[in-house]
Amino acid sequence: MPNEISRRSFIKGSLAAAGATCAAQVPLPASAKTKNGQELATLIDIRKCIGCEACVEACRDVNDFKYPQPEKPFPKMVPKRVKVADWSDEEGREVRDRLTPYNWLSIQWATVQVNGEEMELSFPRRCMHCQNPPCADLCPWGAARKLENGITVIHADICMGGKKCQVVCPWDIPQRQTGVGLYLDILPSLAGNGVMYKCDRCYNRIAEGEMPACIEECPEDVQIIGPRDEIVAEAHRLEKEEGVTIYGETENGGTNTLYVSPVPFETLNQAISKGPGQPHFDQVADQMAHADNLAKAMLIAPFAGLAAAVGRVYQASKKIGDKAGETS
Amino acid sequence: MITATTPSSDAEQKYFKPLYLSLLFIMGLTGFGQMPIFKRYYIADIPGLGWLADFYVTHYIHYVGAIILFGFFVYATVVYFGLMRKQFRLSWAAYVRIVLLTLIAVTGIFRVLKNLPDVVFSPLFTMAIDISHLAFMMFLMIFGIIFMISKKGWLTLVKK
C-alpha cells in the first residue's frame, strides 16, 4: 500500500488526531499524483471484448499479495444476526463469475440484438472509481479514500469491514472478508466484521509507471487509460462516428470508468445477470449531490445567524431607548 | 436579572437551552448513525427508527443540523455580547463546552470539505479528522453529563 499504515501507525495517528487535528499534512502517496493534475479514467469498449478473462487472471495474479489471509476460527459475532462473509476456502477463492474479496474484476455476459442479429457481448466489471465516491465520502474511518489521480482505494489496515461502503455504493462493488483486519485487535465480536475489498486499479503499478494489469494483459485492447478529458473526448468521438452509447460519463455525477456499447445500456442492463457481486447498468443519479448543495448552505448559515442576531439586538436596544425616552 | 435599562434576553434564556440540547441530540444521533451500528444492534428495528439505518438520510440530516448549528452559534454569540454580557459571565464550564464545540465544528468543516468533488486530503489527515470529530463529540457528551450532575451551567450572574 502507498504510505503504508500499519496498525501501530493507525493507533499513533488516532492519538495524534485527538491531540492535534491540525497537524501538518502528511504527503500524498506517490500514486495520488498525476503529471498534469488530472484524474485518470479508463474507457472500456464493449465491442472489442471477447470474454477470454485474460484481464481477470491478470488482476488475480498481480493483486494476489493484497488478498485477505483470514485468521480462523472467526470471532463469535454479537449479536448473532451479524453474518460472517467467508470466501477464503478453495472454492470461494476460485469464484470468477462475480466480484468477491479474491476476484476484483469479473466478466459479465449479455445476449442482445445488434442490427437485427443476435449477438453475445461480454465486458469486464469492476469498481467504477467515481469522481465523487460515496464509499470514500461516507466511510466513517477514512479507510476508503480517493487519490488525486482519481483512483478510489480501500485501505485494508484501517477498514473495519462494516460494509457501509458497499451499502452506499450505487453498484454494491466492495466485497467483505471476515477474519482479517483491524477489528480483530479492537472489539472483534462487537464492532466490525473484516475488511472490504475491491479493484484499486493497480494504483501501485501506476505509481511505478506501469499499466493496470487488466489493461496490459488484454489481447484485444478493450480498455484504454488516460486523463479523463481525453477519455471522455474519445468516448464522444466513438459516439458520433460509430454510434455507440456511453455509460459512466454522468452516472453518479461522473465516474473514472467509461463504457461504450453498440446497444443502449438500458438494453444491456436487461440482459445481464444482476445481484450480489454482479453490478447493474442502471442510470445512477449523483448520490452525493445533497452534500454539495448543503455545503453551500453551510456558508450562508453564519451570515443568516449574524443578521438575525444583529436585528434582535437592535430591536431590544431600541425598545430600551424608547422606554427611556418615555420616562424622561 | 433584568433591569429597566437593560435589553431583555428573556426569549434567549428560555429557548436557547432546549434548542441547543435538541440540536446536539440530533447531531449526536445522526453522527453515530454514520457508523454501521444502529442496524446491527436492532435500534433501527424499533418502529419509527428505521431511517437510522439509511446512511444517506442520516447524512442529510447531519448536514441540515450543522447548517442550523452554525447559524445558531453565531446568533448566540452576538446576542450574548449584545444583550446578556452585562448581567451574565460565561462560566468555566461554558469555556470547556465552547472549546469542544469549536473543535467539533472545525473538524466537521474539514469533513464537509473532504466530501466535495475534487477535494482530496491525505489518508492520515482524513483519518485524523474522522476520529477527532468523533472523539471531541464524545468528550462533549462526557463533560455535558459531568456538568449536568454537578449543575455547572453556561452562565453565572454578575455580582454588583
Contacts between the chains, C-beta under 8 A, distances in Angstrom:
chain1	res1	chain2	res2	distance
A	3	B	122	7.7
A	3	B	123	6.2
A	3	B	124	7.7
A	5	B	123	6.6
A	5	B	124	7.2
A	10	B	127	7.6
A	13	B	124	5.2
A	13	B	127	5.5
A	13	B	128	6.3
A	13	B	131	7.8
A	14	B	127	7.5
A	14	B	131	5.1
A	16	B	128	6.4
A	17	B	127	6.7
A	17	B	128	3.7
A	17	B	129	7.5
A	17	B	130	7.9
A	17	B	131	4.5
A	17	B	132	4.3
A	17	B	135	7.1
A	18	B	131	7.1
A	18	B	132	5.8
A	18	B	135	4.8
A	21	B	103	7.0
A	21	B	106	7.2
A	21	B	107	5.7
A	21	B	110	7.9
A	21	B	128	5.7
A	21	B	129	6.7
A	21	B	132	4.4
A	22	B	106	7.9
A	23	B	125	7.8
A	23	B	128	6.8
A	25	B	121	7.5
A	25	B	122	5.5
A	25	B	125	5.4
A	26	B	122	4.5
A	26	B	123	7.1
A	26	B	124	4.3
A	26	B	125	6.1
A	27	B	122	6.8
A	28	B	120	7.5
A	28	B	122	5.3
A	29	B	123	7.4
A	32	B	120	7.0
A	79	B	40	7.1
A	79	B	41	7.0
A	79	B	42	7.2
A	81	B	40	7.5
A	81	B	42	8.0
A	82	B	40	5.9
A	131	B	117	5.8
A	131	B	118	7.9
A	132	B	115	7.8
A	132	B	116	7.7
A	132	B	117	4.1
A	137	B	114	7.2
A	137	B	115	4.4
A	138	B	34	6.9
A	138	B	55	5.7
A	138	B	59	6.4
A	139	B	130	8.0
A	140	B	34	4.9
A	140	B	35	4.8
A	140	B	36	7.9
A	140	B	130	6.4
A	140	B	134	7.9
A	141	B	127	6.7
A	141	B	130	6.0
A	141	B	131	7.6
A	142	B	123	6.6
A	142	B	126	3.9
A	142	B	127	3.9
A	142	B	129	7.4
A	142	B	130	4.7
A	142	B	131	7.9
A	145	B	120	7.9
A	145	B	123	5.7
A	145	B	126	5.9
A	146	B	120	5.9
A	147	B	120	6.9
A	148	B	120	5.0
A	155	B	123	6.6
A	158	B	127	6.8
A	162	B	35	6.8
A	162	B	36	3.9
A	163	B	36	6.4
A	164	B	34	8.0
A	164	B	35	7.8
A	164	B	36	4.9
A	164	B	55	6.1
A	167	B	36	7.6
A	167	B	55	6.3
A	168	B	55	5.4
A	168	B	56	6.9
A	191	B	37	7.6
A	253	B	117	6.9
A	287	B	56	7.0
A	288	B	115	6.5
A	288	B	117	7.7
A	290	B	56	7.5
A	290	B	59	7.6
A	290	B	60	5.3
A	290	B	63	7.2
A	291	B	59	7.0
A	291	B	63	6.4
A	291	B	112	7.4
A	291	B	115	4.8
A	291	B	116	7.6
A	292	B	115	7.9
A	292	B	116	6.3
A	292	B	117	6.9
A	294	B	60	7.4
A	294	B	63	4.0
A	294	B	64	6.7
A	294	B	67	6.5
A	295	B	63	7.5
A	295	B	112	5.1
A	295	B	113	7.9
A	295	B	115	7.3
A	295	B	116	6.1
A	297	B	67	5.1
A	298	B	63	7.5
A	298	B	66	6.2
A	298	B	67	5.4
A	298	B	70	6.0
A	298	B	109	7.8
A	298	B	112	6.4
A	301	B	67	4.6
A	301	B	68	7.3
A	301	B	70	4.1
A	301	B	71	4.2
A	301	B	74	7.8
A	302	B	70	5.1
A	302	B	71	6.5
A	302	B	73	7.6
A	302	B	74	4.5
A	303	B	74	7.9
A	304	B	71	5.0
A	305	B	70	6.9
A	305	B	71	3.6
A	305	B	72	6.3
A	305	B	73	6.9
A	305	B	74	3.5
A	305	B	75	4.0
A	305	B	78	7.6
A	306	B	74	5.0
A	306	B	75	7.5
A	306	B	78	6.2
A	308	B	71	7.5
A	308	B	75	5.5
A	309	B	74	6.6
A	309	B	75	4.3
A	309	B	76	7.8
A	309	B	77	7.6
A	309	B	78	3.5
A	309	B	79	5.1
A	309	B	82	7.0
A	310	B	78	6.4
A	310	B	82	7.9
A	312	B	75	7.7
A	312	B	79	6.0
A	312	B	82	7.7
A	312	B	83	7.6
A	313	B	7	7.2
A	313	B	78	6.5
A	313	B	79	6.4
A	313	B	82	3.4
A	313	B	83	5.8
A	316	B	7	3.5
A	316	B	8	6.1
A	316	B	9	7.5
A	316	B	82	7.7
A	316	B	83	5.7
A	317	B	7	5.4
A	317	B	82	7.6
A	319	B	7	6.9
A	319	B	8	7.7
A	320	B	5	6.3
A	320	B	6	7.0
A	320	B	7	5.2
A	323	B	4	7.1
A	324	B	5	6.8
